[in-house]
Amino acid sequence: MHIGFRTSGGRGEYEVVGNHSGFNALGLEGWTFNMRWPDGIVRDTGLWLDPAESGKPRLRSMLDSPIQISRIVAPMLLLPDPTRAFRSTPDTLPIIRAKEYTITDVGFGTESEFSGVADLVTFDPSFITVANQGHADDIGVAARWSRIEAVYEQAALLPSGLPPLVTSHKDFIASGEGIGRQLTTTVNNLMSTLAASPGSSYQAGLDPLPALESLLGIAPPSGPTLPPPDELGEDAPEVSARSAHQYRLAKIRGASGRRFSAEVRAAYRNRCAFCGALFGGIHGVRSGIDAAHILAWSQHDLDVVQNGIALCKLHHWAFDAGILMPTKEGEDYYVRFTSLADLVDPMSMTRLGADGERIPDEWLPDDPKHRPSAAYLQRLYADLGVTFRSDV
């Protein structure tokens, strides 16, 4: 389940999307929403799910000075003030610029709670999606909060004028008070002071966190920034696919990952399982075939060949993006497109092959035990919330 943005006239509105713990949006009409931050503090957002005369429930603010979820979450994450006028945003990079981007999704973590007695949702924000008309990106809330806490710890070392503003932000978050325009003002003042600080290359209006980290010599942690895909839910397939890609990249690092890559490429004889292209086996030339994990985020040690598949660069990208998937039907394997394929240029899709095409045995490992595990594939579909185009 997540809070999603929908364009509506000049300024868009927010609604509740998907399911969680047996609840959906219609079952939450009239409920209020609390938010539990990664520091454990629970605060009242002042939001409730208004059934509305149109029959389309929307999140509304009950406060005297109304504030929507985007302007609650953004300043807490040290982000510039967003806009709900999505159609007026540019299509350029970077996405995050004050009043030129929209927060389009706020994900609910697995520990979110639903109280039917109090008609109250207490959600743990797991990720947000930031977007303009040309681009979108996902930010893991817990990962970004860890970076902010690292800046808090060294705030006294920042150039003059910045320490009291960072401390003010820290103290307000720690107070547990409801979020209003006061915190947005603090972030705006911090950005203005940062832009004028000696030694800072920060451009006013952009995300201030990287610039603060740079001034303090803090390197952002490497590795995945989103929650694992199996913690994101079936209603956010695009976010789940991006999360899976992050965890696959993290998994291939290290000796175990290198051994896995070598074993998978050898089992497939440097051949792409989706198109049959043979890009490898040339002495002294790096293979053009990648060893992709099927499940990279499991708690178990899955650096085994049956949890891998050999793919060319193009098909590896499409697999990581969740656009196409291998399926096992009986003893045979097929390539099937997901609903995300509808977002890709149709002419470009022809380069990925045909939906439902059988994978020839000679493109797969000779030993059936080394072929993709049906159990791993089924978990992949469930964790990513995969909907195959043929099922729609």
JOZI-V385242 format. One record per residue. RES is the residue in one letter. PSI is psi as a letter, one per 30 degrees, with the letter a starting at -180 (NA if undefined). Layout:
RES_PSI ; RES_PSI
This chain:
M_k ; H_l ; I_k ; G_l ; F_k ; R_k ; T_k ; S_j ; G_b ; G_e ; R_k ; G_l ; E_l ; Y_k ; E_l ; V_k ; V_k ; G_a ; N_l ; H_k ; S_h ; G_g ; F_k ; N_a ; A_e ; L_e ; G_f ; L_g ; E_k ; G_f ; W_l ; T_l ; F_k ; N_l ; M_k ; R_j ; W_l ; P_f ; D_f ; G_f ; I_k ; V_k ; R_k ; D_k ; T_f ; G_g ; L_k ; W_l ; L_j ; D_k ; P_e ; A_k ; E_f ; S_f ; G_g ; K_j ; P_k ; R_k ; L_k ; R_l ; S_k ; M_g ; L_l ; D_e ; S_j ; P_k ; I_k ; Q_l ; I_e ; S_e ; R_f ; I_e ; V_e ; A_e ; P_f ; M_e ; L_g ; L_h ; L_l ; P_l ; D_k ; P_a ; T_l ; R_f ; A_i ; F_e ; R_f ; S_g ; T_l ; P_l ; D_g ; T_l ; L_l ; P_l ; I_e ; I_j ; R_k ; A_k ; K_g ; E_g ; Y_l ; T_k ; I_j ; T_f ; D_k ; V_j ; G_k ; F_k ; G_l ; T_f ; E_g ; S_k ; E_k ; F_j ; S_j ; G_f ; V_e ; A_f ; D_h ; L_k ; V_k ; T_j ; F_k ; D_j ; P_k ; S_e ; F_l ; I_l ; T_k ; V_k ; A_l ; N_a ; Q_f ; G_f ; H_l ; A_l ; D_l ; D_k ; I_k ; G_k ; V_e ; A_e ; A_e ; R_e ; W_e ; S_e ; R_e ; I_e ; E_e ; A_e ; V_e ; Y_e ; E_f ; Q_g ; A_e ; A_f ; L_f ; L_l ; P_l ; S_k ; G_f ; L_e ; P_e ; P_e ; L_e ; V_e ; T_e ; S_e ; H_e ; K_e ; D_e ; F_e ; I_e ; A_f ; S_f ; G_g ; E_l ; G_k ; I_k ; G_a ; R_f ; Q_e ; L_e ; T_e ; T_e ; T_e ; V_e ; N_e ; N_e ; L_e ; M_e ; S_e ; T_e ; L_e ; A_f ; A_f ; S_k ; P_k ; G_g ; S_k ; S_g ; Y_k ; Q_k ; A_k ; G_f ; L_l ; D_j ; P_f ; L_e ; P_e ; A_e ; L_e ; E_e ; S_e ; L_e ; L_f ; G_g ; I_k ; A_k ; P_k ; P_k ; S_l ; G_a ; P_k ; T_f ; L_l ; P_l ; P_l ; P_e ; D_f ; E_g ; L_f ; G_l ; E_f ; D_g ; A_i ; P_e ; E_e ; V_e ; S_e ; A_e ; R_e ; S_e ; A_e ; H_e ; Q_e ; Y_e ; R_e ; L_e ; A_e ; K_e ; I_f ; R_k ; G_l ; A_e ; S_e ; G_e ; R_e ; R_e ; F_e ; S_e ; A_e ; E_e ; V_e ; R_e ; A_e ; A_e ; Y_g ; R_h ; N_h ; R_k ; C_k ; A_f ; F_f ; C_f ; G_g ; A_k ; L_j ; F_i ; G_a ; G_g ; I_k ; H_k ; G_g ; V_k ; R_k ; S_k ; G_g ; I_k ; D_l ; A_j ; A_k ; H_k ; I_e ; L_j ; A_f ; W_g ; S_l ; Q_f ; H_l ; D_j ; L_h ; D_h ; V_l ; V_e ; Q_f ; N_g ; G_l ; I_k ; A_k ; L_k ; C_l ; K_e ; L_e ; H_f ; H_e ; W_e ; A_e ; F_e ; D_e ; A_f ; G_g ; I_e ; L_l ; M_k ; P_k ; T_k ; K_k ; E_j ; G_b ; E_f ; D_l ; Y_k ; Y_l ; V_k ; R_k ; F_k ; T_l ; S_f ; L_f ; A_f ; D_f ; L_f ; V_k ; D_k ; P_e ; M_e ; S_e ; M_f ; T_f ; R_f ; L_f ; G_a ; A_k ; D_k ; G_g ; E_k ; R_k ; I_j ; P_k ; D_e ; E_f ; W_f ; L_l ; P_k ; D_e ; D_j ; P_f ; K_f ; H_f ; R_l ; P_k ; S_k ; A_e ; A_e ; Y_e ; L_e ; Q_e ; R_e ; L_e ; Y_e ; A_e ; D_e ; L_f ; G_h ; V_k ; T_j ; F_k ; R_e ; S_f ; D_f ; V_NA
